[in-house]
Amino acid sequence: MKRLKVTVEGKSYEVEVEILDEGVAEGVPRRTASGASSRVAPPAVAPKPKAAAPAPAAGGDKTVQSPLGAVVVSIDVNVGEAVTEGQQVVTLEAMKMNTIVTATGAGTVKAILVKPGDGVEEGQVLIELA
C-alpha cells in the first residue's frame, strides 16, 4: 500500500493505493504467460470523507473557520477590533503556500482561538466575531 495526497478541485484528500503490478505502466498493454495481451486498469480510489464543519455558535455570533488543514502564520486582528466582511484576519501556510483567511461578515473580534505556529484542521474555528 502507498499513501498519496490527491488534490481535486482545490480540495486535498489522503488516499491509500495498492500497487498490483510494480513497474508496469498504467494502461500499457502487457503480455501474460500465455502470450495474450491485457491492459492494466487504473485502481479505483474513493476520496476520504470529510467531517462536517462545526456550526456557528448560537446567539447570532459568527465564526471564521479554517478552509484547509494548515499552520497559522499570523493573526492579523486583535480582540475588540472591528472588522468588515472580506477583511484579512488570519494567514495560514500549507505546502509552502500562504492562504489568506478573511472575515465572513462584519463585526467585532470576540475571541481568537489560535496562535501563530498552531496546526489547524479544515473547518476548525479560528476566530469568533460578535
C-alpha positions, 0 to 999 in steps of 0.5 A: 500500500502507498499513501498519496495526497490527491488534490481535486478541485482545490480540495486535498484528500489522503488516499491509500493505493495498492500497487498490483503490478510494480513497474508496469505502466498504467494502461500499457498493454502487457503480455501474460504467460500465455502470450495474450495481451491485457491492459492494466486498469487504473485502481479505483480510489474513493476520496476520504470523507470529510467531517462536517464543519462545526456550526456557528455558535448560537446567539447570532455570533459568527465564526471564521473557520479554517478552509484547509488543514494548515499552520497559522502564520499570523493573526492579523486582528486583535480582540475588540477590533472591528472588522468588515466582511472580506477583511484579512484576519488570519494567514495560514501556510500549507505546502509552502503556500500562504492562504489568506483567511478573511472575515465572513461578515462584519463585526467585532473580534470576540475571541481568537482561538489560535496562535501563530505556529498552531496546526489547524484542521479544515473547518476548525474555528479560528476566530469568533466575531460578535 
